Amino acid sequence: MKELRAELAKAGITLPSLGLDPVSLAREAPCPLVELGRCSVETARRLAAVLR
């Protein structure tokens, strides 16, 4: 998650809700999932542009 946040920051993108999904950590055999969360339309457009 830290690595993803850092790389997104290099591209000028911030996902404010980026974090670990607590439910995935509470399982008997933890399988952590990264929650990308919500972002503004402008952030989504910038993310799409970087992925192109």
C-alpha positions as a Markdown table, in Angstrom:
| # | Residue | x | y | z |
|---|---|---|---|---|
| 1 | Met | 0.0 | 0.0 | 0.0 |
| 2 | Lys | 2.8 | 2.4 | 0.8 |
| 3 | Glu | 4.5 | 1.6 | -2.5 |
| 4 | Leu | 1.3 | 2.2 | -4.4 |
| 5 | Arg | 0.7 | 5.5 | -2.6 |
| 6 | Ala | 4.2 | 6.6 | -3.4 |
| 7 | Glu | 4.0 | 5.8 | -7.1 |
| 8 | Leu | 0.6 | 7.5 | -7.4 |
| 9 | Ala | 2.1 | 10.5 | -5.7 |
| 10 | Lys | 4.9 | 10.6 | -8.3 |
| 11 | Ala | 2.2 | 10.8 | -11.0 |
| 12 | Gly | 0.4 | 13.6 | -9.0 |
| 13 | Ile | -2.5 | 11.4 | -7.9 |
| 14 | Thr | -3.9 | 11.0 | -4.4 |
| 15 | Leu | -6.5 | 8.4 | -3.5 |
| 16 | Pro | -7.8 | 9.8 | -0.2 |
| 17 | Ser | -9.5 | 6.5 | 0.8 |
| 18 | Leu | -6.5 | 4.2 | 0.1 |
| 19 | Gly | -6.1 | 1.7 | 2.9 |
| 20 | Leu | -6.4 | -1.8 | 4.0 |
| 21 | Asp | -9.8 | -3.5 | 4.1 |
| 22 | Pro | -10.3 | -4.4 | 7.8 |
| 23 | Val | -12.7 | -7.3 | 6.9 |
| 24 | Ser | -10.0 | -9.0 | 4.9 |
| 25 | Leu | -7.7 | -8.9 | 7.9 |
| 26 | Ala | -10.3 | -10.3 | 10.3 |
| 27 | Arg | -10.6 | -13.7 | 8.5 |
| 28 | Glu | -9.3 | -16.8 | 10.2 |
| 29 | Ala | -6.6 | -17.0 | 7.6 |
| 30 | Pro | -5.9 | -13.2 | 6.9 |
| 31 | Cys | -5.8 | -12.3 | 3.2 |
| 32 | Pro | -5.2 | -8.5 | 3.2 |
| 33 | Leu | -7.0 | -6.6 | 0.4 |
| 34 | Val | -6.1 | -3.0 | -0.5 |
| 35 | Glu | -9.1 | -0.8 | -0.6 |
| 36 | Leu | -8.6 | 1.8 | -3.3 |
| 37 | Gly | -11.7 | 3.7 | -2.1 |
| 38 | Arg | -13.4 | 6.7 | -3.6 |
| 39 | Cys | -11.9 | 9.6 | -5.5 |
| 40 | Ser | -13.1 | 12.7 | -7.4 |
| 41 | Val | -13.9 | 12.5 | -11.1 |
| 42 | Glu | -10.8 | 14.6 | -11.9 |
| 43 | Thr | -8.6 | 12.1 | -10.0 |
| 44 | Ala | -10.2 | 9.2 | -11.9 |
| 45 | Arg | -9.5 | 10.9 | -15.2 |
| 46 | Arg | -5.9 | 11.5 | -14.2 |
| 47 | Leu | -5.5 | 7.9 | -13.1 |
| 48 | Ala | -6.9 | 6.7 | -16.5 |
| 49 | Ala | -4.5 | 9.0 | -18.3 |
| 50 | Val | -1.5 | 7.6 | -16.5 |
| 51 | Leu | -2.6 | 4.0 | -17.2 |
| 52 | Arg | -2.9 | 4.7 | -20.9 |
